[in-house]
Amino acid sequence: MRARRQLLAASVLTAASLAAACAKPPAPVQEVVAVRTAVLPAAPDEAVWNAAPEHVAKMIPQDLVEPRLLAPSTAEVRIRALTNGETVAFRLNWADTTKSDTPGPAQMVDACAVQIPQQNGPQPPAPQMGEIGRPVDVVYWRADWQAIVNGRGDSIRDLYPNAYVDPYPFNARPLVPGSPEQADMARRYAPARALDNNRSGPRTAPVEELVAQGPGTSEPAAPRGSTGRGIWAAGSWMVVIARPWPQDVRDGQRTSVAFAVWQGSQHEAGARKMRTGWIPLLAGGAR
Amino acid sequence: MARVYNWQLGRDMSYWYPEKRPQRQFAAVFDTNKCIACQTCTLACKTTWTSGKGQEYMLWNNVESKPYGSYPLAYDVRLLEQLDGQRWEGSRYAGRTIFEAAPAGERVLGWRPEQQDYSYPNVGEDDCAGQVDHGALIQVPHLSWFFYLARICNHCTYPACLAACPRGSIYKRQEDGIVLVDQGRCRGYQECVRGCPYKKVFFNPMTGTSEKCIACFPKIEQGVQPQCFVNCIGKIRLAGFLSAADQAKAENPIDYLVHLRKVALPLFPQFGLEPNVYYIPPIHAPLAFNEQLFGPGAGAAMAAYRGAPADRDLAGLLCLFGSTPSLVARWRRRGDLVSGLDEKASEIVRVPLLEPVHVRPAVDPTRQVVRTNCP
């Protein structure tokens, strides 16, 4: 009898999931609507994303400050958003026929970012990285960090499988492999790591939290627990970026959000990027 | 862009930031005529600074055989092709610098080496400029020639890497003019790699940041010359500080060679960076080639160097190269002895203008045997 009840419950859940998955997605909207949901999806390909209406954001090249991106690449990014009231998750979907997740000289990687003003107001700061005294919060995701989180190792052979490498000084005796002394020595031979540069790895998350007050000013932000996950398939990226819901925006209110995309195959990095302007972000839209 | 003065061009030029010269400028003189391409400098640097993960391909110091050698591949030719019309009117540069030739939307005229361009650090090694046919005789000037060009970061007065960085991660130290990448701030956009015409900034794929020659600043701060200088077998290098062109002091060895005797010249001054490593041109290479590399002063510099045997001051100062690990702030010649002094005018080294020569007769008259040099 107990087994029957469990089977029945499972059947009801499956039917509900299928119904959600097969339901016709809401029509595209002119703003980003963060739909309320009890549990936020971690993966970009979960069916629950269909509950959120899609906003198709047209992208423009960053052409305000040098170095500019003069050749447009990513034409649009498709956005969906879900929130549980505490966290808001965005799913960015853009076409990119080349998966670029291996860094190297002249080898840029695919990336995207979500930007929200630190303080909500009728006039958001400049859409390009904010302005002095009016900062923006940015969560930045990178394809190579995703590869590391997915299991890519922290060695040059993980980037260049056929590389021959002389022994590193920090692998020499009398340093004991895996010892704290060896780890300390290895950090000395990786200057950016020795200075705790967020960029330099090794990484446990594919995203980085930043705060900026204008172009070229991004700095590491106090940790807010943002997460991310990206999947490349069939010539497009789907990336989920989740961050705390802005505390000064209540249900039914609006703030602003902007997005940026970098295509590694087009040598896009830093200021050379495709971006959107500010887009209204509606909190807690009905499901 | 701001207007700044570049004494190597003899004119003002455009630069991304206003002119702000350091309190003193790290500088060096390399005598190309003495380099034997043993690469000891390269290894001294490599083992000191770039033996970590992601630094495998980096050569902050390299020695390339000119005319064909280059690292990364064709770094010089690639830019020279883009920067056409490099015309000098006397000692004044009438062409455009890489800042003045920057395309719309760019801060400098640059290009980005691909990974393969770093795969052949010894390309062109010992290759002559021309074919040595069977039965060819040595002629003067040489039909076939090559020379070795040792290169480090030039710690330029107007660094293109610094200008190209959109987030100000590269800075020039006020105390000594050394140009550094802030490893805490760099985000690995590789704009500096693209912008530096000498390609002396390298991207580290393991840390995601760009790295470059630091002129061994911990040694400079202790009054000691960098690793690639003190380990130089051929004693071709001398490190020091260069004064402004209108404040040159004869007692300063770098000033004497660069500003007063003009025997040491910048590499590709036409790029406009005011580089601070100065080269005594190879006297056996064609003048036209030397002028392209070192500017219109190449002919006079070659003549001065050729005249060194009869020029006791110039010859004397050249004897100080590689004679001491310490930075030589001043120098003086008294008769046949040349001294290097520190900043407090204390003597740190004394060398003879001519090494004593001992001639050992080929025949030992006592033992009635012929000496040989065989072991």
Interface residues (C-beta under 8 A of the other chain):
Chain A: D63 V65 E66 P67 R68 L69 L70 T102 P103 G104 P105 A106 Q107 M108 D144 D154 S155 I156 L159 A163 V165 D166 Y168 P169 F170 A186 Y189 A190 P191 A192 R193 A194 L195 D196 N197 R199 S200 G201 P215 G216 T217 S218 H267 A269 G270 A271 R272
Chain B: S51 G52 K53 G54 Q55 E56 Y57 A104 G105 E106 R107 R112 P113 E114 Q115 D117 Y118 A164 P166 R167 G168 Q183 G184 R185 C186 R187 G188 Y189 Q190 E191 V193 F202 F203 N204 P205 M206 T207 G208 T209 E211
